Amino acid sequence: MNAGTEQKNGSGLLVYSSKTGNTKKLAEGIREGLAAALTGEEIRLATVEENPDPAGASWILLGFWADRGSADQKTLQYLKSLEGRRLGLFGTLGAYPDSAHARDISQKVKGLAAEKNTVLGCFLCQGKIDPALTERFKSLPADNPHAMTEERMKRHLEAAKHPDENDIKAAVSACLAMVKALPEGAT
């Protein structure tokens, strides 16, 4: 076994929803990073549209994109089908990941997941904002609370750079910590 890898004998399920490719990129990076770190552990990757059966998974990592202060609707629908699972969450959003808005989203999604599951944690990172949404904000009158301001445009431009390699490394680290927190032999 290589240094830095941990031998496991179980299986995980990594499910994600992605609109602009942000969460897909993050999910693929997480899977690759976990596969390298958790030798001997099968990690299935699927989209929420595939509605993967969680049977046999020791843990599930569920990826979402932030929409209207919560996870996107497809993720929420899939989440409703999960019960009694060990569930880690990861997501992308246009806001800064250390913002109050991001903390609110994290708490809301964790709360929804915890209704029927054990939540292992939640990782959020910034991701590019749908260009159609940026254009819609630009067309709003200045007195609208969502109108494009100089600060909002700065955030949109910064968000377009994410998720980057540092975000992926941070996501792998966070998700690995979630999975490692499980007791040995957890199913």
C-alpha positions in Angstrom: 0.0 0.0 0.0 1.3 3.5 -0.9 1.9 6.1 1.8 -1.2 8.2 2.3 -3.6 5.5 1.2 -6.0 3.7 3.5 -7.2 0.1 2.9 -10.9 -0.2 2.9 -13.2 -3.0 1.8 -16.6 -1.5 1.1 -18.3 0.5 -1.5 -19.4 4.0 -1.9 -21.9 5.8 -4.1 -21.1 9.2 -5.5 -24.2 10.9 -7.0 -24.4 14.4 -8.4 -26.5 16.9 -10.2 -24.9 19.5 -12.5 -26.3 22.2 -14.7 -23.2 24.1 -16.0 -20.6 21.3 -15.4 -19.3 22.6 -12.0 -20.6 19.8 -9.8 -19.8 17.2 -12.4 -16.2 18.4 -12.5 -16.1 18.3 -8.7 -17.7 14.9 -8.5 -15.2 13.4 -11.0 -12.3 14.9 -9.1 -13.7 13.6 -5.8 -14.1 10.1 -7.3 -10.6 10.1 -8.6 -9.1 11.3 -5.4 -11.1 8.9 -3.2 -10.2 6.0 -5.5 -6.5 6.8 -5.0 -6.9 7.1 -1.2 -9.3 4.3 -0.5 -7.7 1.3 -2.2 -9.9 -1.7 -2.4 -13.1 0.3 -2.1 -15.5 0.4 -5.1 -16.8 3.9 -5.8 -19.8 4.1 -8.2 -20.3 7.5 -9.9 -23.8 8.4 -11.2 -26.0 11.4 -11.9 -29.2 12.0 -10.0 -31.1 11.5 -13.3 -29.9 7.9 -13.3 -31.6 7.5 -9.9 -28.9 5.0 -8.8 -30.0 2.3 -6.3 -28.0 2.9 -3.0 -28.3 -0.7 -2.0 -24.9 -2.1 -0.8 -23.3 1.3 -0.5 -21.5 1.9 2.8 -21.7 5.6 2.2 -23.1 8.1 -0.3 -21.7 11.4 -1.3 -24.4 13.6 -2.9 -23.4 16.5 -5.0 -25.7 19.5 -5.8 -25.7 22.9 -7.3 -27.2 25.7 -5.2 -30.5 27.0 -6.4 -32.7 29.5 -4.6 -31.1 29.0 -1.2 -31.1 25.2 -1.3 -30.0 22.3 -3.4 -31.4 22.0 -6.9 -34.7 20.3 -7.4 -33.3 17.1 -8.9 -31.0 16.6 -6.0 -33.8 17.3 -3.5 -36.0 14.7 -5.3 -33.3 12.1 -5.1 -32.6 13.0 -1.5 -36.3 12.2 -0.6 -35.6 8.6 -1.8 -32.8 8.1 0.7 -33.4 6.8 4.2 -31.1 5.4 6.8 -28.0 6.2 4.9 -24.6 7.6 5.8 -24.6 10.7 3.6 -21.9 13.3 2.8 -22.9 16.4 0.9 -20.9 18.5 -1.5 -22.0 21.4 -3.7 -21.2 24.4 -5.9 -22.6 27.8 -5.8 -22.0 31.2 -7.3 -21.5 32.9 -3.9 -18.2 32.8 -1.9 -18.1 29.5 0.0 -17.3 31.3 3.3 -20.3 33.7 2.9 -23.4 33.7 5.1 -25.4 32.6 2.0 -23.2 29.5 1.7 -23.5 28.7 5.4 -27.3 29.1 5.1 -27.4 26.7 2.1 -25.2 24.2 3.9 -27.4 24.2 7.0 -30.6 23.9 5.0 -29.4 21.0 2.9 -27.8 19.2 5.9 -31.1 19.7 7.8 -33.1 18.1 4.9 -30.7 15.2 4.6 -30.7 14.6 8.4 -34.5 14.1 8.4 -34.0 10.4 7.4 -30.2 9.9 7.2 -26.9 10.4 9.1 -25.1 13.4 7.7 -21.4 13.1 7.5 -20.7 16.7 6.5 -21.0 19.2 3.8 -18.4 20.8 1.5 -19.2 23.8 -0.7 -17.1 25.6 -3.3 -17.6 28.4 -5.7 -18.6 27.5 -9.3 -19.3 29.5 -12.4 -22.7 31.1 -12.6 -25.0 30.2 -15.5 -24.3 32.9 -18.1 -28.1 33.2 -18.7 -28.6 34.1 -15.0 -25.8 36.8 -15.2 -27.5 38.3 -18.3 -30.9 38.3 -16.4 -29.3 40.1 -13.5 -27.8 42.7 -15.9 -31.3 43.5 -17.3 -32.9 44.1 -13.9 -33.6 47.7 -12.8 -31.0 49.2 -10.3 -33.6 49.2 -7.4 -34.1 45.4 -7.7 -32.3 43.5 -4.9 -30.8 41.1 -7.6 -29.7 43.9 -10.0 -26.1 43.6 -11.3 -23.8 45.8 -9.2 -20.1 46.2 -9.5 -19.6 43.9 -6.5 -22.0 41.3 -7.9 -20.1 41.4 -11.3 -16.8 40.9 -9.5 -18.2 37.8 -7.8 -19.6 36.5 -11.1 -16.1 37.0 -12.7 -14.4 35.2 -9.8 -16.9 32.4 -9.8 -16.1 31.7 -13.5 -12.7 30.5 -12.4 -14.1 27.7 -10.2 -14.1 24.9 -9.4 -10.3 24.9 -9.9 -7.7 22.3 -8.9 -7.5 23.8 -5.4 -11.2 23.4 -5.0 -11.0 19.8 -6.1 -8.2 19.0 -3.7 -10.2 20.6 -0.9 -13.3 18.6 -1.9 -11.3 15.4 -1.9 -9.9 16.1 1.5 -13.3 17.0 3.0 -15.0 14.0 1.5 -12.2 11.7 2.5 -12.6 13.0 6.1 -16.4 12.3 5.9 -15.8 8.7 4.7 -13.0 8.1 7.2 -15.3 9.2 10.0 -17.4 6.0 9.5 -16.8 3.2 12.0 -15.0 0.2 10.5 -17.4 -2.2 8.9 -20.2 0.4 8.6 -22.8 -0.5 6.0 
